[in-house]
Amino acid sequence: MASHLNPYLTFDGNAREAMEFYHSIFGGDLKVNTFGEFGAPDPSIADKVMHAMLTTSQGYVLMASDTAPGMGTFTPGDTMTVSLSGDPGEGLEDVWEKLADGATIKLPFEKQMWGDLYGQLVDKYGVPWMIDVVAPQ
């Protein structure tokens, strides 16, 4: 997997509906995973979208999730993040360290329950980022 830089949208409980709408417009392959599928213990979010990804034949990639407890407050207008993902050894660990200088760390860059090395921050310019180093399969 080569590194990818993509928009990542956040929704207030209707991420599946929104992503199905975008899928109807752009076509392609839509994958949706819920918090419950990843073992989240809170039954109130089990059916909410933890991660959705639409990949189109034109090369567009759009990702999304619902806002879950602890992920912050849903504020319309503040619902987009830059997502950078790739394989180990592509330098994403260094990117995290550089972006973290002067940033507000929202989620430490560490191994997550799905196996990836992942973190979230808001850089010193106010831009939210997600960095995901995909675990080898």
DALIN-V359799 format. One record per run of one state. SS is the DSSP state (alpha for helix, beta for strand, coil for the rest). FROM is the first residue (numbers start at 1). LEN is the number of residues. If there is no record, write none. Layout:
ss=SS from=FROM len=LEN
ss=SS from=FROM len=LEN
This chain:
ss=coil from=1 len=3
ss=beta from=4 len=8
ss=coil from=12 len=3
ss=alpha from=15 len=12
ss=coil from=27 len=2
ss=beta from=29 len=6
ss=coil from=35 len=1
ss=alpha from=36 len=3
ss=coil from=39 len=4
ss=alpha from=43 len=3
ss=coil from=46 len=3
ss=beta from=49 len=7
ss=coil from=56 len=5
ss=beta from=61 len=6
ss=coil from=67 len=13
ss=beta from=80 len=8
ss=coil from=88 len=4
ss=alpha from=92 len=9
ss=coil from=101 len=3
ss=beta from=104 len=8
ss=coil from=112 len=5
ss=beta from=117 len=6
ss=coil from=123 len=5
ss=beta from=128 len=7
ss=coil from=135 len=3
